[in-house]
Amino acid sequence: MPHDDDFLPENFSFDDHEDVEYLKHRALFEKAQELAHLTQAFVQSLPEPPEIPLLGEMMLENSYVLSAKLAASRAVPYYSRRMELAVLIKVAAEGLLTQTSTCRMLSIGAPEYWQLLRDEVEQFRLLFVAWVQDFDPTTDAEDEWGLFSNPLR
């Protein structure tokens, strides 16, 4: 098993803004992975056949989107593209909240997971807010769709 230091860049310094962003991204990514594992456990607790067809698949998809879009955001330097990915992450997280509420209303799945999933999404949200605040709007390319045009340009 890798040691935590194996994930740090070689010349790591807390003085460097990118390193702080890296740590925030890493914490958020780890929380996304925890949510995916927790969602998998919850989906396994759903009855066969589920009360709502495809509910478990939708929950899994939302939990997987979190990690996938976070990984993609690490590869793009542009503000508008990172904002686009952040919106998709937010929508997936909110989808998980809606789906846990649906399960609670219909009394399906293991009840101990309902609030646990919601609490984990809230922890993810707090990390997400801190992460998004580090997006640099001065590093941008034109958004051809006009959704995230940088007001500083």
C-alpha positions, 0 to 999 in steps of 0.5 A, a space after each residue: 500500500 502506498 504511503 501518503 507521501 508517495 502522492 506528494 510532488 517531489 519539490 513540495 512546498 506549502 508556499 506554492 499556490 498550486 501545491 495548496 490547490 493540489 492538496 484541496 483537490 486530493 482531499 476532494 478526490 478522496 472524499 469522492 472515492 469514499 462516496 462511491 464506495 459508500 454508494 456501492 454498499 447502499 445500492 447492494 442493500 436495495 431490494 431485488 427488484 428495486 422499488 424504482 427501476 434503475 435507482 441504484 444505477 443512477 446513484 452509482 452513476 452520480 457517485 462515479 461522476 464525482 471522481 471522473 470529473 475531478 480527475 478531468 479538472 486536474 488536466 485542464 488549466 482553463 477557468 471556463 472548462 474547470 467551472 463547467 466540470 465543477 457544475 457537473 460535479 455539483 449536479 451529480 452530488 445533488 442527484 445523490 441527495 435527491 436519490 437518498 431522499 427518494 429512498 427514505 420516502 419509499 423506505 427502501 434500502 438500509 436506513 442507516 445509509 440514508 443519513 450517512 450518505 447525506 452527511 458524506 455529501 455535505 462533507 464533500 460539498 464543504 471541500 468542493 467550495 474550498 476547491 472551487 475558490 482556488 480556480 484562477 479566472 485569469 487563466 482562461 480560454 474563450 468559452 465558445 458556448 458563452 456559458 462561463 465567459 470570464 468577466 475579467 476578460 
